[in-house]
Amino acid sequence: MQGELQVTAPQAVQFRGLDGITLVGDQWNPGTDPAGPVILMLHGGGQNRHSWKNTGQILGDRGFRVVAVDTRGHGDSDRAPDADYELDSMVADVTHIIEALDAPVVLIGASMGGLTGIAVARQLGPERVRKLVLVDVVPRFEESGGARIRDFMFGNADGFATLEEAADAIAAYLPHRTKPRSTEGLKKNLRLRDGRWHWHWDPAFLRAPRGDLVAHTEHLERAAIELTIPLLLIRGKLSDVVSPEGVADFLAKVPGAEFVELGGAGHTAAGDDNDAFSDAVVDFVSR
């Protein structure tokens, strides 16, 4: 039952996305209450499903049915044909996943995954998407913060000589986060190829056209305003992607949304302060 502490472990799962591409995920409690909502977790650009492993485990241990999936071109999912990383294609992938799950969902999306979640929730309606959690993202995010993310991704596109070199790059990018003593965990995010460690995502993702950004922003903002489902916005207080002004603007336009700020976290909120992040998510989805 949801809310009761259990012990579970993730299982591998695959879905078919737009044009038949394979999308790989982890799932907890696949046989739990098939009529109940599934918590579907969508990571940010340049990340993968392992970004959610701690929160996914916590939710699974409480009896929720949970799926964390690698977005097209990320992690173990297929790279997109013709480098198609348009938002509409990612939205189509998620709708295919929801159809395969054959159940309503609670969407939790970080950054790119959150923007995808807004579009999916608006498209499918409240019968299919019951709740939405946006993790450090709003439609009108700070372009300077987005540029810093792209600079980090572009700056290491040729890979790293060692895992320690990759760990140093991450520590410089996320100075507020304690550097792990071991680099073994990075093997979930990097792959050894031609003697160098490369991020486990398609480099073409960075070069893909993004279309009219102004129209894109306005479309997502309208979609968020039109949502009637419970919505939670989580911001990392140290974030340079979502500003306090951006939060105020979003909450003024979506007055029914709840808001939680994590004091010790930045844009990568789930990894920066997972205990506080998971507490906020568990509270929201349990109600």
Backbone torsions as a table, in degrees:
resi	resn	phi	psi	omega
1	MET	NA	145.6	177.3
2	GLN	-64.0	138.3	-179.8
3	GLY	96.0	-17.4	177.6
4	GLU	-94.9	131.0	-177.4
5	LEU	-69.3	124.7	178.4
6	GLN	-126.3	175.5	174.2
7	VAL	-121.6	119.1	-177.0
8	THR	-137.4	169.7	178.6
9	ALA	-138.4	146.5	-178.6
10	PRO	-71.7	150.3	175.1
11	GLN	-121.0	149.5	178.3
12	ALA	-71.7	145.1	178.2
13	VAL	-146.4	151.6	177.2
14	GLN	-129.4	146.8	176.3
15	PHE	-129.5	163.4	172.6
16	ARG	-106.0	124.5	179.2
17	GLY	-96.7	-160.2	178.6
18	LEU	-57.5	137.0	179.7
19	ASP	59.6	22.3	172.6
20	GLY	79.9	9.9	-179.5
21	ILE	-67.9	149.3	-178.5
22	THR	-86.9	129.1	177.9
23	LEU	-116.7	124.3	-173.8
24	VAL	-102.7	140.9	-179.9
25	GLY	-146.3	175.7	169.0
26	ASP	-114.0	144.7	177.6
27	GLN	-134.5	144.7	175.3
28	TRP	-115.9	138.0	175.2
29	ASN	54.8	53.5	-177.5
30	PRO	-62.2	-23.1	-178.1
31	GLY	-95.8	7.9	-175.6
32	THR	-81.1	123.9	171.2
33	ASP	36.7	75.5	-175.9
34	PRO	-58.7	-18.5	178.5
35	ALA	-86.8	-14.4	-176.7
36	GLY	-84.2	167.3	-178.6
37	PRO	-70.9	146.4	174.1
38	VAL	-98.2	136.5	173.9
39	ILE	-86.7	113.4	-176.8
40	LEU	-108.5	120.8	-172.0
41	MET	-110.0	127.4	-176.0
42	LEU	-118.9	118.6	-175.6
43	HIS	-79.0	175.5	178.6
44	GLY	-88.8	171.7	179.6
45	GLY	-60.8	134.1	179.9
46	GLY	81.0	0.0	177.5
47	GLN	-106.1	-166.7	174.8
48	ASN	-155.2	-176.3	-172.8
49	ARG	-61.2	-23.3	-178.8
50	HIS	-68.9	-13.0	174.0
51	SER	-59.6	-24.1	-174.7
52	TRP	-102.7	5.0	-167.9
53	LYS	-58.9	-40.9	-178.4
54	ASN	-70.1	-47.2	179.4
55	THR	-68.0	-38.9	176.5
56	GLY	-59.1	-42.1	179.1
57	GLN	-65.1	-42.6	179.5
58	ILE	-62.0	-45.7	179.0
59	LEU	-65.4	-40.9	178.1
60	GLY	-63.0	-41.2	179.7
61	ASP	-65.4	-20.2	176.7
62	ARG	-93.1	7.8	172.1
63	GLY	94.9	3.0	178.6
64	PHE	-77.9	148.6	170.7
65	ARG	-86.1	120.6	-169.4
66	VAL	-131.0	139.9	173.0
67	VAL	-133.0	128.5	171.6
68	ALA	-116.7	126.1	-171.4
69	VAL	-122.5	146.7	171.8
70	ASP	-79.9	124.5	175.9
71	THR	-66.3	155.3	178.1
72	ARG	-49.3	135.2	179.3
73	GLY	79.8	2.2	-177.8
74	HIS	-124.1	147.9	176.3
75	GLY	57.0	-132.8	-176.5
76	ASP	-93.2	1.0	176.8
77	SER	-75.4	159.6	-179.5
78	ASP	-63.4	147.6	169.5
79	ARG	-73.9	147.5	-172.9
80	ALA	-73.8	134.9	173.9
81	PRO	-59.8	136.2	178.6
82	ASP	57.9	28.3	178.5
83	ALA	51.7	42.8	-179.4
84	ASP	-83.9	94.4	177.8
85	TYR	-117.8	30.5	176.1
86	GLU	-67.2	150.9	179.2
87	LEU	-56.5	-41.6	-178.2
88	ASP	-58.9	-35.9	-179.8
89	SER	-71.4	-39.0	177.1
90	MET	-67.2	-36.5	175.3
91	VAL	-62.6	-43.2	178.6
92	ALA	-62.3	-40.4	177.0
93	ASP	-57.4	-46.5	-177.0
94	VAL	-67.0	-37.8	177.8
95	THR	-64.8	-36.1	174.9
96	HIS	-62.8	-41.4	178.8
97	ILE	-62.6	-45.4	-179.1
98	ILE	-63.4	-39.1	176.0
99	GLU	-61.7	-40.8	179.9
100	ALA	-67.9	-36.8	178.3
101	LEU	-67.0	-27.4	177.8
102	ASP	54.7	43.9	179.8
103	ALA	-157.5	155.6	172.4
104	PRO	-65.9	159.4	-176.8
105	VAL	-130.5	157.3	162.7
106	VAL	-107.4	119.3	-177.8
107	LEU	-93.5	132.2	172.0
108	ILE	-122.5	116.7	-175.0
109	GLY	-130.8	131.2	177.2
110	ALA	-101.4	130.3	173.2
111	SER	52.9	-116.6	178.3
112	MET	-53.8	-39.7	179.1
113	GLY	-65.4	-32.6	177.4
114	GLY	-69.6	-41.1	177.0
115	LEU	-64.1	-39.9	175.1
116	THR	-60.5	-42.4	-179.1
117	GLY	-62.1	-38.8	176.9
118	ILE	-58.8	-48.6	-177.5
119	ALA	-65.0	-40.5	179.2
120	VAL	-65.8	-45.0	-179.0
121	ALA	-61.1	-41.7	179.4
122	ARG	-68.1	-38.7	-177.0
123	GLN	-70.9	-42.6	-173.8
124	LEU	-89.0	-24.1	176.9
125	GLY	85.4	170.5	-171.5
126	PRO	-69.3	-18.5	178.0
127	GLU	-71.3	-29.8	-178.3
128	ARG	-99.6	-34.4	177.6
129	VAL	-117.3	110.0	-171.1
130	ARG	-86.6	-35.7	-179.8
131	LYS	-146.7	161.6	179.8
132	LEU	-140.4	131.8	173.7
133	VAL	-115.8	122.2	176.6
134	LEU	-102.3	122.0	-176.4
135	VAL	-103.9	104.1	178.8
136	ASP	50.4	52.2	173.8
137	VAL	-157.1	140.6	169.4
138	VAL	-136.7	159.8	-178.9
139	PRO	-55.6	-38.0	179.3
140	ARG	-100.5	70.4	179.8
141	PHE	-83.6	169.2	-176.9
142	GLU	-78.4	119.2	-176.9
143	GLU	-63.7	-31.9	179.3
144	SER	-63.0	-39.1	177.4
145	GLY	-67.6	-40.6	176.7
146	GLY	-63.7	-37.7	179.2
147	ALA	-65.9	-35.6	179.3
148	ARG	-65.9	-36.8	176.1
149	ILE	-63.2	-47.6	-178.7
150	ARG	-64.0	-38.5	178.4
151	ASP	-61.9	-40.7	178.6
152	PHE	-63.9	-43.6	-178.4
153	MET	-68.4	-43.8	178.5
154	PHE	-65.9	-37.7	-174.3
155	GLY	-65.4	-19.4	-178.5
156	ASN	-121.2	25.5	-176.7
157	ALA	-65.3	-22.0	-179.4
158	ASP	-91.5	6.1	174.6
159	GLY	86.4	-173.1	-176.1
160	PHE	-129.0	148.3	179.0
161	ALA	-70.9	-34.8	-178.5
162	THR	-141.2	163.9	175.0
163	LEU	-65.7	-32.8	178.6
164	GLU	-64.3	-37.8	177.0
165	GLU	-63.7	-39.6	177.1
166	ALA	-65.0	-41.6	179.1
167	ALA	-62.1	-38.3	177.9
168	ASP	-65.0	-39.6	179.2
169	ALA	-64.6	-40.4	179.0
170	ILE	-67.0	-40.9	179.7
171	ALA	-62.9	-36.6	177.6
172	ALA	-69.5	-34.4	-179.7
173	TYR	-76.1	-34.1	-178.3
174	LEU	-121.3	69.4	-174.8
175	PRO	-65.4	-19.8	-179.4
176	HIS	-79.3	-13.2	-176.1
177	ARG	-97.1	136.3	178.1
178	THR	-65.5	129.0	-179.4
179	LYS	-72.5	126.1	179.1
180	PRO	-61.6	147.6	178.3
181	ARG	-71.2	-32.6	-179.6
182	SER	-107.2	146.4	177.1
183	THR	-97.0	3.1	-174.9
184	GLU	-60.4	-35.9	-178.8
185	GLY	-62.9	-22.6	-179.7
186	LEU	-67.9	-17.1	-179.3
187	LYS	-66.7	-15.0	174.1
188	LYS	-78.8	-18.0	-176.7
189	ASN	-112.2	-9.7	-177.5
190	LEU	-129.4	154.5	176.0
191	ARG	-131.6	138.4	179.3
192	LEU	-81.3	120.3	-177.7
193	ARG	-144.3	125.1	179.2
194	ASP	55.2	37.9	175.2
195	GLY	81.3	3.7	179.4
196	ARG	-131.4	153.0	179.0
197	TRP	-91.0	120.3	-177.6
198	HIS	-114.3	145.4	173.6
199	TRP	-57.5	145.1	-174.5
200	HIS	-89.6	57.9	173.7
201	TRP	-149.8	161.4	-174.8
202	ASP	-75.4	119.3	178.2
203	PRO	-57.7	-25.0	178.9
204	ALA	-65.2	-18.1	177.6
205	PHE	-57.5	-37.2	-179.0
206	LEU	-73.3	-29.0	-176.0
207	ARG	-92.8	-4.7	-177.2
208	ALA	-67.4	141.0	178.7
209	PRO	-64.6	143.9	-178.2
210	ARG	-109.1	0.5	177.2
211	GLY	71.3	-158.8	-179.2
212	ASP	-78.7	105.2	-174.5
213	LEU	-66.6	-34.5	179.0
214	VAL	-66.1	-47.1	178.6
215	ALA	-63.2	-38.9	178.7
216	HIS	-60.9	-45.9	179.8
217	THR	-64.1	-45.8	-178.1
218	GLU	-65.4	-37.2	178.4
219	HIS	-62.9	-46.2	-179.4
220	LEU	-68.2	-36.2	178.6
221	GLU	-65.6	-42.8	177.0
222	ARG	-61.4	-41.7	179.9
223	ALA	-61.4	-43.8	179.7
224	ALA	-64.1	-42.1	-179.5
225	ILE	-62.2	-34.7	-176.5
226	GLU	-82.0	-8.8	180.0
227	LEU	-67.7	142.2	178.5
228	THR	-115.5	2.9	-177.7
229	ILE	-88.7	160.5	172.9
230	PRO	-59.0	135.8	-176.2
231	LEU	-135.4	133.7	177.0
232	LEU	-120.8	127.2	173.4
233	LEU	-104.6	123.3	176.1
234	ILE	-111.2	125.5	178.4
235	ARG	-119.1	139.3	168.4
236	GLY	-81.8	126.1	-174.6
237	LYS	-59.7	-25.7	-179.2
238	LEU	-91.1	5.6	-175.3
239	SER	-66.1	139.2	170.0
240	ASP	-106.4	8.9	178.8
241	VAL	-98.6	-40.2	175.6
242	VAL	-116.1	115.9	-178.6
243	SER	-90.7	162.9	173.2
244	PRO	-56.7	-36.5	177.7
245	GLU	-66.7	-37.9	177.1
246	GLY	-64.4	-38.5	176.3
247	VAL	-64.1	-47.4	-178.2
248	ALA	-60.2	-42.6	179.0
249	ASP	-62.9	-44.4	-178.9
250	PHE	-64.5	-45.5	-178.2
251	LEU	-67.9	-28.6	176.0
252	ALA	-69.5	-34.8	-179.1
253	LYS	-85.4	-26.4	178.6
254	VAL	-123.6	71.6	-169.1
255	PRO	-65.8	-17.5	179.0
256	GLY	-81.7	-7.3	-176.7
257	ALA	-72.8	144.5	171.4
258	GLU	-91.2	159.0	-177.2
259	PHE	-140.2	133.7	174.8
260	VAL	-131.0	133.9	176.5
261	GLU	-115.2	131.6	179.9
262	LEU	-99.8	114.5	-170.6
263	GLY	-64.0	-33.0	-176.5
264	GLY	-101.1	15.4	-173.2
265	ALA	-116.6	155.9	172.7
266	GLY	-111.1	-145.2	-177.3
267	HIS	-64.6	-35.5	179.0
268	THR	-86.6	63.2	-168.2
269	ALA	-60.6	-42.1	-176.4
270	ALA	-63.0	-35.2	179.7
271	GLY	-86.7	-25.4	-176.9
272	ASP	-74.0	-41.9	-179.7
273	ASP	-143.3	75.8	-171.5
274	ASN	-67.0	-33.5	-179.4
275	ASP	-62.9	-49.7	-179.5
276	ALA	-66.8	-39.3	178.5
277	PHE	-61.5	-49.5	-177.5
278	SER	-64.0	-38.2	177.3
279	ASP	-59.0	-44.1	-179.2
280	ALA	-65.3	-41.3	-179.2
281	VAL	-68.1	-45.9	-179.4
282	VAL	-59.8	-43.4	179.4
283	ASP	-60.5	-44.0	-175.9
284	PHE	-69.3	-45.8	-175.2
285	VAL	-77.4	-18.8	-177.9
286	SER	-80.0	-18.8	-176.4
287	ARG	-78.0	NA	NA
